[in-house]
């Protein structure tokens, strides 16, 4: 039994980027789909797709690398954990690395980046940081 599927997703991405795999697969959920969509919108991955399988559907993320093979995702870190949830209001969301990275926030309007949350004046649970 997996206690933190979001941490599992981030670890799979971190490991795949470290060994320069072109894509990574994991079980699908609505939150993971939202995380993948934010990563795509912000330019950290090429694309994502749902993979239909017999027991349960999966999520395939196509990772992005620079022209010389440099990593686009240098660090991906879980902030809010099952044992310690971290919530933040829109005014308290600060830019990651002075705007070079993003925080991904789960709000009442779905999973969005910290930049979008500040524009919409929405707060929520800070899921992770990516830079």
N, C-alpha and C positions, 0 to 999 in steps of 0.2 A: 504494500500500500504506500502510495506516494503522499507525503504530508504537505509538500509545497511544490505544486506543478509549475508555478512561474519561475521559481529558482531552478528547477530542472530545465526549463526552456532556456534560461539565460546561460546555464552551464553548458548545455549542448551547443549553443551559439559560440560561446567563449572557446570551447574545445575545438570546434570545427574551424574557427578563424585561426587558431594557433597552428593547426596543421594544414591550413590553406585548402580546405575542401571547397568545392564549388557550391554545394548545397547541404542542408541538414534537414532531417525529418524528425518529427515528434508527434505525440497525440494532439488532437485538435480540441480546443475549447473556445468560447466566445472571447474571453479575456486574452488568450494567446493570439487569436485572430486580430483583435484590436491592437495589441502590441506590435504585431507584424505590420499592420497598416501604418502605424505611426512611424516605425523604422523606415518603411518605404517612402512615406511622404517627406521625411526629413533627410533622405538620401543616404541612409546607412546600409541598405540592402537594395538589390536590383528589383526583386519581386517576391511574391509568395503565392502559393496555390494550395487548394485543398486536394488531398489524395484520398480517393474512395478505397476503403479496404473492408474486408469481411467483418472482423469483430468490431472495429471502430475506425472512424475517419482519421486521417493524419494531416499534418501541416508541413509543407515543404517550403523552406526559405532558401532563396538563391542569394548567396552572399556576394558582397561587392568588394573588389580590390582595385587599387590604383593601377596606372599604366605600367609601372615597374614591379607590380606585385605587392606593393605596400598595403597594409591593412587599413581599411576605412574605420572599422570598429577597433579601437585600441584598448578600450576598457568598457566592460558592461557589469554593473554592480547592483545587487538587490538592496533596496533601502528599507522598505516596509516588510517585515517578516511575520510569520504567524504568531510568534511569541511577543513581538513588539511592533504594533501597527504605528505607522507614522502618517499623520494627517497634516495638511497645510492649507491655509487660506490663499486666495489669489495674491494678496499683497505680500505674503511671506515667501512666495516662490521666487527664489533668486536664480539668476542665470548660472549655469554650470560652466566653469572655466571661462568666465567673462563672455559667454555666448558661443564658445566653441563646441560645447556639448549640450545635451538636453536631459531633462528629467521627464519621465513618463508618468502621468497622473491618471488615476481612475476617478472619474467624476460622475455626477448624476446624468451627464450627457454622453457618457461613453469614455473610452480610453483616448486621451489626447496628450500632446506635448505640453511642457511648461509654458512655452511661448503662446500657444493657443489658449491655455487656461488663463494667462494674464490678460490677453485680449478680450476674452469672454467674461472675465471677472468670476471665474469658477475655481473653487478649491476642491480638494479631495485627498485620496490616499496616494502618496508618492510611492510608486511601484519600484522604479529603478532609475539609475543614471547611466547615460551612454556618452562616451567621447572617444 
